[in-house]
């Protein structure tokens, strides 16, 4: 039961982005994001996209740094992972 963050590595819109997820439930993730001032528009079905500039603040607030691979494994284990195929079907 943790909020996880991967290393910023996804370039877009003039910055690099990380993913913020919960390994237990989306309510935990939304609560953490709201307390951290992350706008809901940053939520993408199973994660928040967060800019590199926010990484240190989010870790200081309690997000646990993990590799992208570990993040995906823990999302899958929790049942919260939304696959690319599922995204296309929405």
Helices and strands as residue ranges (DSSP letters): E 3-5, E 10-12, E 15-22, H 26-35, G 40-42, E 48-51, G 52-54, H 55-60, E 64-65, H 68-78, H 84-89
